[in-house]
Amino acid sequence: MNFRIRTKFIGILVIASLLPLVIALIVFRWFGEHYSRESEGIRFKEAATHFSYSMTKSLTCEIKLFNQWRLLSEIASNVEADHAIQSGLSETERMAEIEATEALWPTLTPDSARIQALLQNDLSLQMQAFMASNQHFAEIFITDRIGRLIAATQKTSDYWQADEAWWQAAILLDENMLNLEALNYDESAQVHSIDISLPLYQVTATGRELVGVIKAVLNASNIFQSFTLFDLNDAPTQEVVIESGEVLVNIQNSQITPLTKRINPKAAARLRGPQPGWGLEYVDNDELSVIGYAPIRLHLDDSDLQVYGLRPMWAVIYRDDALVMAPVNRRVRQITQIGILLIGIFACMGYAIASRKIIQPITKLRLASEAVSRTVRLGEQPKRHSEQQAALESSTLLEGVRSIQTKDEIEDLAREFAFMGQRILSYQEKLESEIALKTDEIQRDLEFARDFQVKMMPQGYPHIKSPFKNDMIGLDFYHIYKPASSVSGDFFDVLEISDSIVGIFIADVMGHGVRSALVTAILTTLINNIKSHADQPAEFLKLLNSHFHKMIYNSGELIFASAFYLVLDLENKTVRYASAGHPSPLLVDRHDGRVVPLTPHLTNNPALGLFPESDYQTFSRAINKHDLFLMFTDGVFECSDGDGVEFGQARLQQLLEANQSTDLHTLMDLIVNTINQYARPHGLDDDICLVGLELCDRSGQR
């Protein structure tokens, strides 16, 4: 693709203007990305730390408050008293009573006497009073030492709690130990809860005795709603995540939502450190996010309580990196728009100045040089202008070049170019006259060489006949010769050895043109010198090769020629032949109805001129009346179609097989017409020589 100077100049202006803008945008974006991500990450880390601290503080306060109430209310004593009332039952009776109650429990309504007895006893009333003054607790209930429900603030989902995991964990704890389960959905309280359970011990005469288990359900929603860290319209994702990467809750717009998803394992692994931090991670697998995190831990160092069962948790706050980068991208777009506007204004101003001072003078120089070039190349191109018109156009444009005034190097260039252009036009006019004279002389020489080469070939054919009076067999000759240029490297010769014996020689010198034609003249002379050996094909080619190699050896050039020599003997009804690297001629055997090559698989038959001494082999075969021999050069079958596919020897043989009953002249004309049609539209690019001979009646008819 060729670009004019205007296009290039505009491109240079645009590149020179855009490059600083692009560099500035890249630098601004790089620093903007790092600053935005770092500031947002630190903000999320601090928010996660605050969230962790606030949640830890709230949980610690609620646990301590609940424990103080338990101790001050002497809950364990009241549980022991209630257990004493029911201790008169045997183990079997107790289990039967538990199973019956458990089966009946789902059908009981809060207004039933059985439920009211649980909700209105002294323990239940104490727990209800505690909940009334502490809104974070959603439910409290107590079981005895075997898991039966003995007091509750509301109806629970089950009567017998001993099969629950929290109860089994709490019953194994010692005094001043509690089990904490974080962020579960409590079906009884119907809230997202943080469950606190601990064993109840009572001092008796025999020692310290386990009397029951108490469980308190903290409403997690009330705790999380007290943490307002971000503007509700621009809040990032806030989640509580456990060690496995499972998300327990999502806190959004002061709402707590349980989730059934996991964060990316790589992001989950990053959380496991003891310190808060921030970074870039694929939290939700597909989207890169800026994330801040902090561990959630309970600190009861100033209390006698020991906490068990709490899974490691982290407060995680993150936002899609694309949203974090949105302000930076928005600012980049604004700067880009303003920069492009300014670049367009300055580029137009620069182009206007450059067009007047640089581009227009250069355009005049270009038009003048094109006109001079057209004048110089007028003989090589289709003549759209006469020589006088081209010279006049060039002179007019050169005058325009002389008028350029820019007061700089362009003006100097224009002055020198105008002088040079005028000199070129003068030289061109003189040169064209001399070339025309030389061209005419060369053309006359080529025409003479062509006429000479044609006259070197047989101008007529010998009259060959059988020596027997009763044998009416004769020979019919025909040839077609078409050089690719004025002269050719293809040629043939017919040697009359006797009245009944004739030799036909065909050769193809490498290359085309004058040099190949000169070699054909040398070969013709050599053939005449060794004509006495013409009846022996192999000996004939051997002598011809030896003399030919001696003549071309001192030239230092690689010159060779393929050749085929055929001797037809009507007296003995035989044909003898030898090949020097030449394509095999074809025999149309009308007696058997077939077409066969004379030397289909011949080897060790080098072309003439390649080696100083070469041996060739003579082949012979019987001939029949109406046999037809076709000798040719490689230009016949190496012509190609528009796709580059050669005509080929196989296709030539098929053509002869399909038309073997046709007479010699018509058949050879058909071959030439066929290959001409095949080679369209580019035409034949190699010399063509075909020589045919047919055994026929002496009258000339087969």
ZAMAR-170718 format. One line per 10 residues: their letters; for each residue y, x, z of C-alpha. Coordinates in steps of 0.05 Angstrom, whole numbers. Layout:
N
a> Y/X/Z  ...
//
This chain:
702
mnfrirtkfi> 0/0/0  67/30/-22  130/14/19  200/18/-9  253/58/27  286/-5/52  221/-27/85  211/42/115  282/47/140  277/-22/172
gilviasllp> 210/0/203  242/64/230  300/25/260  253/-26/292  206/28/319  264/70/345  292/9/380  227/-21/404  196/43/430  244/51/489
lvialivfrw> 238/-23/504  162/-20/503  162/42/548  210/8/596  168/-55/597  104/-15/610  136/23/667  168/-40/696  102/-77/691  63/-20/722
fgehysrese> 109/-14/782  116/-89/786  41/-99/788  32/-47/843  91/-73/884  72/-147/876  -1/-136/893  14/-90/951  67/-135/982  24/-197/972
girfkeaath> -38/-161/999  -1/-138/1061  27/-208/1071  -43/-238/1066  -71/-185/1113  -18/-199/1165  -29/-274/1157  -104/-266/1164  -93/-223/1227  -47/-276/1256
fsysmtkslt> -97/-330/1239  -153/-290/1272  -111/-276/1333  -88/-348/1340  -158/-376/1331  -187/-325/1380  -133/-341/1431  -142/-416/1423  -218/-412/1430  -213/-365/1490
ceiklfnqwr> -164/-412/1525  -206/-473/1512  -270/-439/1536  -237/-414/1600  -205/-482/1612  -272/-517/1602  -308/-469/1648  -255/-476/1703  -261/-551/1700  -337/-546/1703
llseiasnve> -333/-503/1766  -279/-543/1801  -313/-610/1786  -379/-587/1815  -415/-615/1755  -480/-580/1773  -483/-614/1841  -475/-683/1809  -528/-666/1758  -576/-645/1814
adhaiqsgls> -562/-711/1850  -577/-751/1787  -640/-711/1775  -663/-724/1846  -658/-799/1833  -706/-792/1774  -753/-739/1803  -801/-791/1831  -834/-799/1762  -895/-760/1742
etermaeiea> -894/-714/1680  -933/-764/1639  -888/-821/1660  -826/-780/1644  -851/-763/1574  -870/-835/1561  -802/-857/1584  -769/-805/1539  -808/-825/1477  -795/-899/1489
tealwptltp> -720/-887/1498  -717/-840/1437  -750/-893/1394  -703/-947/1420  -641/-903/1417  -618/-916/1345  -619/-991/1357  -575/-989/1419  -501/-1005/1412  -446/-975/1454
dsariqallq> -439/-1042/1490  -512/-1045/1511  -527/-1038/1585  -568/-975/1574  -511/-940/1538  -459/-965/1587  -500/-937/1645  -495/-868/1612  -422/-874/1593  -396/-903/1659
ndlslqmqaf> -430/-860/1712  -391/-811/1754  -406/-751/1710  -385/-788/1647  -321/-812/1679  -304/-740/1700  -316/-715/1629  -274/-772/1600  -217/-755/1646  -221/-682/1624
masnqhfaei> -220/-701/1551  -160/-747/1561  -119/-687/1583  -148/-639/1531  -144/-668/1460  -181/-609/1428  -248/-633/1456  -282/-687/1414  -344/-697/1457  -378/-674/1521
fitdrigrli> -448/-691/1545  -499/-666/1596  -575/-664/1597  -622/-652/1654  -669/-592/1656  -719/-625/1609  -668/-647/1557  -656/-720/1575  -585/-745/1566  -555/-763/1634
aatqktsdyw> -481/-767/1619  -436/-770/1556  -366/-788/1534  -395/-828/1475  -462/-846/1447  -497/-786/1418  -542/-784/1357  -604/-769/1399  -626/-784/1470  -672/-725/1479
qadeawwqaa> -637/-659/1464  -692/-609/1482  -712/-602/1408  -642/-580/1387  -630/-506/1373  -567/-502/1416  -604/-532/1476  -662/-484/1469  -613/-425/1465  -572/-449/1525
illdenmlnl> -632/-463/1570  -651/-389/1565  -583/-364/1589  -566/-342/1659  -508/-367/1700  -439/-349/1673  -468/-343/1603  -451/-391/1546  -476/-403/1476  -423/-412/1422
ealnydesaq> -437/-442/1353  -378/-438/1306  -357/-487/1253  -412/-539/1246  -409/-612/1230  -427/-651/1292  -460/-717/1273  -451/-747/1342  -376/-732/1347  -368/-737/1271
vhsidislpl> -320/-678/1268  -323/-606/1245  -336/-573/1310  -341/-509/1350  -398/-523/1399  -398/-494/1470  -462/-500/1510  -482/-468/1577  -535/-478/1631  -520/-512/1698
yqvtatgrel> -546/-478/1761  -547/-505/1832  -558/-465/1895  -614/-495/1936  -652/-475/1999  -703/-439/1956  -651/-403/1914  -613/-414/1849  -643/-470/1807  -630/-493/1734
vgvikavlna> -612/-567/1736  -587/-581/1665  -545/-562/1604  -475/-583/1587  -447/-583/1516  -374/-590/1495  -353/-603/1423  -286/-573/1403  -252/-607/1345  -240/-550/1296
snifqsftlf> -191/-591/1255  -143/-596/1314  -145/-521/1324  -135/-503/1250  -79/-554/1240  -38/-516/1291  -38/-454/1245  18/-464/1193  23/-397/1158  49/-415/1088
dlndaptqev> 92/-465/1052  47/-524/1035  70/-523/962  54/-449/952  -4/-437/999  -60/-388/980  -133/-402/992  -150/-395/1066  -223/-392/1086  -268/-372/1143
viesgevlvn> -326/-330/1119  -388/-305/1155  -424/-239/1144  -470/-264/1088  -410/-285/1047  -420/-359/1060  -355/-397/1065  -355/-441/1127  -289/-477/1116  -229/-479/1071
iqnsqitplt> -163/-492/1106  -114/-523/1058  -53/-565/1073  -73/-568/1146  -140/-598/1126  -208/-567/1142  -260/-575/1088  -331/-551/1092  -354/-513/1030  -422/-498/1002
krinpkaaar> -405/-434/965  -408/-359/974  -357/-307/957  -374/-248/912  -423/-200/947  -377/-141/934  -320/-177/968  -365/-198/1025  -386/-125/1036  -312/-105/1040
lrgpqpgwgl> -302/-153/1099  -352/-119/1144  -306/-66/1170  -277/-72/1240  -205/-71/1217  -163/-120/1178  -144/-100/1107  -127/-121/1036  -149/-106/965  -165/-130/895
eyvdndelsv> -233/-164/890  -270/-216/848  -276/-266/905  -299/-325/862  -338/-280/813  -296/-291/751  -224/-285/773  -193/-222/803  -156/-239/867  -110/-206/917
igyapirlhl> -145/-214/984  -126/-203/1057  -176/-207/1114  -185/-198/1188  -245/-204/1235  -248/-263/1284  -272/-240/1353  -272/-272/1423  -243/-232/1480  -264/-255/1550
ddsdlqvygl> -253/-188/1583  -215/-220/1642  -270/-271/1655  -341/-269/1684  -367/-308/1624  -410/-275/1571  -413/-306/1501  -476/-308/1459  -494/-339/1391  -426/-329/1357
rpmwaviyrd> -437/-305/1285  -388/-252/1258  -332/-287/1222  -271/-265/1182  -207/-300/1165  -198/-291/1089  -134/-307/1051  -131/-295/976  -96/-316/912  -114/-309/839
dalvmapvnr> -84/-243/813  -55/-281/753  -14/-323/801  8/-262/840  30/-229/775  64/-292/749  134/-272/774  126/-203/744  102/-231/677  159/-281/677
rvrqitqigi> 210/-225/688  176/-183/634  183/-240/585  256/-249/602  270/-174/593  230/-175/528  270/-234/500  337/-203/518  315/-134/492  291/-162/426
lligifacmg> 356/-200/417  397/-137/429  351/-96/385  359/-147/329  435/-144/334  439/-68/334  386/-62/280  425/-108/234  488/-67/246  451/-2/234
yaiasrkiiq> 418/-29/171  485/-52/142  515/17/151  453/54/127  446/8/66  516/25/42  513/100/57  439/117/45  396/63/14  441/43/-44
pitklrlase> 452/116/-67  377/130/-61  362/66/-101  406/91/-157  369/157/-156  302/120/-158  321/76/-216  347/136/-255  284/177/-241  240/118/-263
avsrtvrlge> 280/111/-327  273/186/-341  199/182/-324  189/123/-371  223/162/-426  178/222/-414  115/179/-412  134/134/-469  79/161/-514  25/150/-461
qpkrhseqqa> 40/76/-447  46/12/-488  113/16/-523  154/-38/-490  218/-1/-510  235/42/-569  251/115/-558  325/101/-571  326/44/-519  291/87/-467
alesstlleg> 339/145/-477  400/98/-474  374/66/-409  363/135/-377  432/159/-396  466/97/-368  429/104/-301  444/178/-297  518/161/-304  510/114/-244
vrsiqtkdei> 479/172/-205  539/216/-221  585/163/-191  552/168/-121  603/190/-69  577/195/2  610/262/22  543/290/45  476/318/22  460/255/-17
edlarefafm> 521/265/-62  500/337/-75  429/314/-91  456/261/-139  498/311/-177  441/361/-184  392/305/-203  439/279/-258  443/349/-288  368/359/-283
gqrilsyqek> 353/290/-313  398/303/-373  363/370/-386  294/336/-380  314/283/-432  335/338/-480  271/377/-469  230/314/-476  260/298/-543  244/368/-569
leseialktd> 175/368/-538  155/301/-568  173/327/-637  129/389/-628  71/348/-598  73/300/-656  65/357/-705  8/388/-665  -27/321/-656  -27/308/-730
eiqrdlefar> -56/377/-743  -111/368/-690  -127/299/-717  -135/327/-787  -180/382/-760  -224/331/-723  -230/288/-784  -251/349/-824  -302/368/-770  -330/297/-771
dfqvkmmpqg> -336/297/-846  -368/366/-843  -418/345/-789  -437/282/-827  -448/322/-891  -493/371/-854  -541/314/-841  -586/288/-896  -548/252/-950  -611/225/-980
yphikspfkn> -685/221/-964  -741/258/-999  -791/219/-1041  -856/230/-1003  -921/201/-1029  -996/210/-1024  -1026/260/-1074  -1082/212/-1089  -1070/167/-1149  -1106/108/-1118
dmigldfyhi> -1067/114/-1053  -1002/75/-1059  -975/94/-990  -903/120/-987  -848/129/-935  -786/88/-921  -730/124/-883  -670/94/-846  -621/123/-795  -561/99/-753
ykpassvsgd> -512/151/-727  -453/131/-681  -415/187/-645  -379/171/-579  -317/209/-604  -296/240/-670  -354/289/-669  -420/287/-634  -476/327/-602  -530/283/-632
ffdvleisds> -559/301/-700  -623/298/-742  -652/331/-803  -707/314/-853  -747/373/-880  -787/364/-944  -846/411/-934  -886/387/-995  -892/326/-1039  -936/293/-986
ivgifiadvm> -911/325/-922  -844/314/-889  -815/338/-823  -763/298/-783  -723/335/-730  -677/300/-679  -636/334/-624  -586/317/-570  -539/373/-547  -513/367/-476
ghgvrsalvt> -443/337/-471  -398/307/-524  -342/327/-569  -325/391/-606  -368/440/-567  -431/398/-576  -415/389/-649  -409/465/-657  -478/473/-626  -507/424/-676
ailttlinni> -480/467/-732  -514/528/-701  -580/490/-695  -575/466/-767  -567/538/-791  -626/562/-749  -670/505/-775  -657/527/-847  -674/599/-827  -743/582/-799
kshadqpaef> -760/527/-849  -822/566/-870  -854/547/-803  -837/473/-809  -909/450/-818  -927/472/-746  -885/432/-696  -900/474/-633  -888/541/-669  -826/512/-702
lkllnshfhk> -795/492/-634  -815/559/-603  -780/599/-657  -719/553/-656  -713/560/-580  -719/636/-583  -664/644/-635  -620/592/-603  -624/624/-533  -605/692/-562
miynsgelif> -543/663/-594  -517/626/-533  -539/675/-479  -477/720/-484  -430/660/-479  -441/655/-404  -444/579/-410  -502/533/-395  -518/502/-462  -582/467/-480
asafylvldl> -608/413/-526  -667/366/-523  -706/360/-588  -766/326/-620  -800/349/-684  -849/305/-722  -889/324/-784  -920/267/-824  -976/285/-872  -994/231/-924
enktvryasa> -1050/273/-954  -1089/278/-889  -1064/213/-860  -1040/247/-796  -977/258/-757  -964/321/-716  -908/328/-666  -880/368/-608  -825/355/-558  -772/400/-524
ghpspllvdr> -751/356/-466  -732/298/-512  -744/223/-499  -810/202/-529  -806/167/-597  -841/100/-603  -897/82/-651  -901/10/-675  -976/4/-690  -978/-60/-731
hdgrvvpltp> -1053/-51/-743  -1068/-60/-668  -1005/-101/-654  -975/-55/-601  -918/-7/-587  -934/60/-555  -895/122/-537  -918/186/-572  -910/231/-510  -910/184/-449
hltnnpalgl> -924/235/-394  -908/303/-423  -891/360/-375  -872/434/-384  -834/421/-447  -765/451/-431  -704/436/-473  -680/486/-524  -637/543/-497  -658/540/-424
fpesdyqtfs> -708/599/-426  -714/658/-474  -787/643/-488  -818/574/-483  -885/548/-507  -893/478/-535  -954/437/-550  -971/403/-616  -1001/333/-614  -1032/296/-672
rainkhdlfl> -1059/228/-688  -1082/187/-747  -1034/141/-783  -1044/74/-816  -1008/36/-868  -949/-3/-841  -941/43/-780  -869/51/-759  -839/110/-721  -773/105/-684
mftdgvfecs> -738/169/-660  -674/164/-618  -628/201/-569  -617/180/-496  -552/143/-513  -595/86/-538  -628/69/-472  -579/99/-421  -523/50/-437  -507/5/-377
dgdgvefgqa> -481/-66/-366  -422/-87/-323  -463/-78/-259  -483/-6/-277  -556/-25/-294  -584/17/-352  -616/-14/-413  -677/30/-402  -736/53/-445  -779/-4/-420
rlqqlleanq> -730/-56/-446  -726/-19/-513  -802/-20/-519  -804/-94/-503  -752/-107/-557  -796/-71/-608  -858/-109/-585  -822/-175/-594  -799/-157/-665  -855/-111/-691
stdlhtlmdl> -865/-152/-754  -792/-141/-774  -777/-90/-829  -748/-22/-812  -676/-33/-831  -670/-101/-797  -705/-76/-735  -659/-16/-725  -597/-59/-737  -624/-107/-685
ivntinqyar> -631/-50/-634  -559/-28/-644  -532/-99/-639  -573/-111/-576  -548/-49/-538  -476/-63/-561  -482/-133/-532  -513/-106/-468  -458/-54/-457  -401/-104/-460
phgldddicl> -344/-104/-440  -336/-28/-430  -376/-9/-492  -420/50/-507  -400/116/-474  -452/163/-506  -471/186/-575  -524/144/-610  -573/169/-663  -634/130/-687
vglelcdrsg> -682/154/-742  -737/109/-766  -792/118/-818  -844/68/-840  -908/76/-880  -903/27/-937  -924/14/-1009  -892/60/-1060  -852/1/-1083  -816/2/-1015
qr> -849/-61/-990  -897/-61/-931
//
